Amino acid sequence: MLVSGSPSGQSKANVVILDFATHKEVKTFDLGGGSAGILIPPDGSHAYIAVSAKDEVAVVDLKKLEIAGHIPTGKGPDGLAWAAQK
């Protein structure tokens, strides 16, 4: 389970990964700016997180629990959406 911001309010992390069964923190990420939108594809392999303050989308590998990369965007991304391509 991914949470934007820390559920305890104690951490400065922008994104917290919680164990679904126990609701315990598994991993935190400080992305250097607010996390404004999160998308996870159906295969659950990655999370794409809009980071408004850095004008980018952070890519988190959910199998390895690490930042896999960054995608530059326009100014202040604040949400994400899937678009079907024909």
Residue pairs with C-beta under 8 A, 6 or more apart in sequence:
1 17
1 18
1 19
1 20
1 23
2 15
2 16
2 17
2 18
2 38
2 40
2 47
3 15
3 16
3 17
3 18
4 14
4 15
4 35
4 36
4 38
4 49
5 13
5 14
5 15
5 16
5 35
6 12
6 13
6 16
6 28
7 16
7 18
7 23
7 25
8 25
11 25
11 28
12 30
13 28
13 29
13 30
14 29
14 30
14 31
14 32
14 33
14 34
14 35
14 49
14 51
15 28
15 29
15 31
15 35
15 38
15 47
15 49
15 60
16 25
16 27
16 28
16 29
17 25
17 26
17 27
17 28
17 29
17 62
17 65
18 24
18 25
18 26
19 26
26 65
27 65
29 58
29 60
29 67
31 49
31 51
31 54
31 58
32 51
32 53
32 54
33 51
33 52
33 53
33 54
34 51
34 52
34 53
35 49
35 50
35 51
36 50
36 51
36 52
36 77
36 78
36 79
37 49
37 50
37 77
37 78
37 79
37 80
38 47
38 48
38 49
38 50
38 80
39 47
39 48
39 80
39 81
39 82
40 46
40 47
40 48
40 62
44 62
45 61
45 62
45 63
46 59
46 60
46 61
46 62
46 68
47 59
47 60
47 62
48 57
48 58
48 59
48 60
48 71
48 80
49 57
49 58
49 59
49 60
50 57
50 73
50 77
50 78
50 79
50 80
51 57
51 58
51 77
52 76
52 77
52 78
54 70
55 72
55 73
55 74
55 75
55 76
55 77
56 70
56 71
56 72
56 73
56 77
57 70
57 71
57 73
57 77
57 80
58 67
58 69
58 70
59 67
59 68
59 69
59 70
59 71
60 66
60 67
60 68
61 67
61 68
